[in-house]
Amino acid sequence: MHHSKPYLQAALLCEGVTTDENGRHNIHNEFSQYTMGYSQPFTVLTIWRGSENNQQSYTEKTEIIAPDGRVVASGENGPFSLKDSTYRQINSLLLENVDFTHEGIYELRVTLVDSQDREISQNVYPITVV
């Protein structure tokens, strides 16, 4: 499949990520829901794929948004490049003490911007807090 712009292949919440001596990533305890309260540290893992003939530089911006619209956690990774469709970029962002004190559906929002801060892609995923 041909992609005209970079795209998010995966976004995961997990307790942690390690990398072995061969560069393989090990994902520890992936989850999609959380129990109310302030969180233990956890990782947002993302995998971006490139597009054809791409010389841009990108930054990933990650936010967790509460049901009332408050941003309860945020961070970014970058800059990085995705030169062609064979490239992939694996990012991990450690978040601590996220305010999950209200029950409901939170949003994980992952946005890719170029070097001029123009939005290239935005993906939103639900996080259920019970």
C-alpha positions in Angstrom: 0.0 0.0 0.0 1.3 3.4 -1.0 1.1 6.2 1.6 1.4 9.9 0.7 2.2 10.9 4.3 3.5 9.3 7.4 1.0 7.3 9.5 0.6 5.9 12.9 0.8 2.1 12.8 0.2 1.5 16.5 -0.3 3.3 19.8 -0.2 1.2 23.0 -0.4 1.9 26.7 1.8 -0.4 28.8 3.7 -0.7 32.0 7.0 -0.4 30.3 9.1 -1.1 27.2 12.6 -2.7 27.1 14.9 -3.2 24.1 17.2 -6.2 23.8 20.7 -6.3 22.4 19.3 -7.0 18.9 17.1 -3.9 18.9 13.8 -5.8 19.5 11.3 -4.1 21.7 9.5 -6.0 24.5 6.2 -4.6 25.6 5.3 -5.2 29.3 1.6 -5.5 30.3 -0.3 -3.6 27.6 -3.7 -2.2 28.8 -6.7 -0.1 27.6 -8.5 0.6 30.8 -7.4 1.9 34.2 -8.7 2.0 37.8 -9.7 5.5 39.2 -6.9 7.4 41.0 -3.5 8.8 40.3 -1.6 6.4 38.0 1.5 4.4 38.6 4.1 5.3 35.9 3.2 3.9 32.5 4.4 4.2 28.9 2.7 5.3 25.7 4.4 3.4 22.9 3.9 4.6 19.3 5.1 3.2 15.9 5.1 5.6 13.0 5.7 4.6 9.4 7.1 6.7 6.6 5.9 7.8 3.2 7.7 8.0 -0.2 10.4 10.6 -0.8 10.0 12.3 2.5 12.7 14.7 3.7 10.7 16.3 6.5 11.4 16.3 10.2 8.6 15.5 12.6 7.6 15.8 16.3 5.0 13.6 18.0 2.8 15.3 20.6 0.8 13.1 23.0 -2.0 14.1 25.3 -4.4 12.4 27.6 -7.7 14.2 27.9 -10.2 13.7 30.7 -13.9 13.4 30.1 -14.3 17.1 31.1 -11.8 18.2 28.5 -8.8 18.8 30.8 -5.4 17.7 29.6 -4.2 15.5 32.4 -0.9 14.4 30.8 1.2 15.4 27.9 4.6 15.0 26.3 6.4 14.9 23.0 9.1 13.0 21.1 11.3 14.3 18.3 12.4 15.6 16.0 12.7 12.4 13.9 12.6 11.6 10.2 10.6 9.1 8.2 12.5 9.1 4.9 10.5 6.5 3.0 7.9 3.7 3.4 10.6 1.3 4.8 11.3 3.6 7.8 9.6 3.2 11.1 10.0 5.3 14.2 9.3 3.7 17.6 8.7 6.2 20.4 8.0 5.7 24.1 6.8 8.4 26.5 6.9 7.7 30.3 3.9 9.3 32.1 3.6 9.5 35.9 0.9 10.5 38.3 -1.8 10.9 35.6 -5.0 12.2 37.1 -7.5 9.4 36.5 -9.7 10.5 39.4 -13.0 10.6 37.5 -14.7 7.6 36.0 -15.4 7.7 32.3 -13.8 7.6 28.8 -10.5 9.5 28.6 -8.8 10.1 25.2 -5.3 9.3 24.2 -4.5 11.9 21.5 -1.4 11.4 19.4 -0.5 14.1 16.9 2.3 14.3 14.3 3.5 17.8 13.3 6.2 18.8 10.8 9.1 21.2 11.5 6.7 24.2 10.8 4.3 22.8 13.5 1.7 21.9 10.9 -0.5 19.0 11.8 0.2 16.0 9.6 -1.8 13.3 11.4 -4.0 13.1 14.6 -5.2 9.9 16.1 -7.5 9.5 19.1 -8.1 6.4 21.1 -10.3 5.7 24.2 -9.0 4.9 27.6 -11.7 3.6 30.0 -11.4 4.6 33.6 -13.5 2.6 36.1 
